[in-house]
Amino acid sequence: MALIVNGEVIDDAVIRQEVDLTRPRYEEMVNGLDPVAKEIQLWDWSRETVIERTLLRQEALKDPEPIATEAVEAALSTIKAQSGQHATEAAPGDDELSRDVQSRLRLDRFLQKLAAKVPPPKPKEVGDYFKKYKEQFALPEMVRASHIVKNIDENTDEQTALSTTQKAEQELKSGTAFEQVADRYSDCAGNGGDLGYFPRGEMVDEFDEVVFGLGLNETSGIFRTSFGFHIAKLYDRKPPGFRGFSEVKQDIEQMLHREKQERALEQFVDTLRARADVKTSAKI
């Protein structure tokens, strides 16, 4: 069956294509639903998506302002390059492709104009969001550490890795700076083995257990992880806390503004849908 949206015929192949594109994401979202019911719902959602996209495109095409020739040519060149076709090479269907590109560019311009009409959030909205959802900006305990690691792999057996790590430990005990020993012995040489700041869970559990248990400027003994043998040194520790308002203010503004724009688009589409003439017909 074909759709007729405000007199424009939309072949069911378009809906089928939308179903194929939507299915992977849909399957992730919907669990426990009867397979038949899932398939019906997927087709209903895809059908509505096609209708809404058609309505937006129809509105965009009402704008008499032409699309710049340069923009159309650039888009066509990109499409041809992606398909392995030379940008200046003529091919059957170029006229139709050009019309399709212009339609897409008009839609993009229309959506940008619609979004531009939505005012940014007021300072009070931004501040209220920060206060209400402050836990979103929580920071875990962080440590800054360096390490020496000898990996156990197809090139280095366990005994060799342990022996090399023990030599590194002896140099540390003799007073050689950790950074120098790391650059000399570690499989992650460079920058003195510095790992920067990291929270629990970013490294393997065995590594976290040792490093987060060290005192400031304390060096561990040799310990084993799934990678191999390590020696670690703790340089700094930051307690749990929250990001400051000045640090997250711009992120909140952008997020709230984007949400407003999305709501405005949804409301506009609802208005178009309410007055649209949508019919189904035998395939034409």
Buried (B, 14 or more C-beta within 10 A) or exposed (E): EBBBBBEEEBEBEBBEEBBEEBBEEBEEEEEEEEEEEBBEBBBEBBBBBBBBBBBBBBBBEEEEEEBEEEBBBBBBBEBBEEEEBEEEEEEEEEEEBBEBBBBBBBBBBBBEEBBEEBEEBEEEBBBBBBEEEEEEBEEEEBBBBBBBBBBBEEEBEEEEBBEBBEBBBEBBEEEEEBBEBBBEBBBBEEEBBBBEEBBBEEBEEBBBEBBBEBEEEEBBEBBBBEBBBBBBBBBEBEEEEBBEBEEBBEEBBEBBBEEBBEEBBEEBBEEBBEEBEBEEEEEE
